[in-house]
Amino acid sequence: GRAFLKGHVSDVAGDIWAKHHVLVMPSLFEGMSLAMVEAMLCRRVVVASDVGGATELIDHGRSGFIAGSPFSAQLDEALENLWERRGDLERIGEQAHEKAAKYVPMDAGQLLLDEIVELVR
């Protein structure tokens, strides 16, 4: 396959997730990935290795797919699971959105601002 580095985009939902359907994150170490959360909030399916906070948001086969590790055999298995369920990607994307929206409030910036204002009073 080929990879293209497109550079910076200002509209993540429109420039990235309107044109792509799956995020594959074979990480050795990851915290709670913002890229994963963004993709899920945009109703996209994530295939991630079982590191960091991935399993807090992804229920394998329901709201995305978990590979036991980022190494080829386990990543291949997770990608095969995704391929077998390719007809369900829209539904899985909806489940991903629901899961991420419960974890990260859509008005997180306003909530943070409100807390800061409260602290300085």
Secondary structure as GFF3:
##gff-version 3
##sequence-region A 1 121
A	DSSP	pi_helix	12	17	.	.	.	ID=ss1
A	DSSP	beta_strand	22	25	.	.	.	ID=ss2
A	DSSP	alpha_helix	34	41	.	.	.	ID=ss3
A	DSSP	beta_strand	45	49	.	.	.	ID=ss4
A	DSSP	alpha_helix	54	57	.	.	.	ID=ss5
A	DSSP	beta_strand	65	67	.	.	.	ID=ss6
A	DSSP	alpha_helix	72	84	.	.	.	ID=ss7
A	DSSP	three_ten_helix	86	88	.	.	.	ID=ss8
A	DSSP	alpha_helix	89	103	.	.	.	ID=ss9
A	DSSP	alpha_helix	108	120	.	.	.	ID=ss10
###
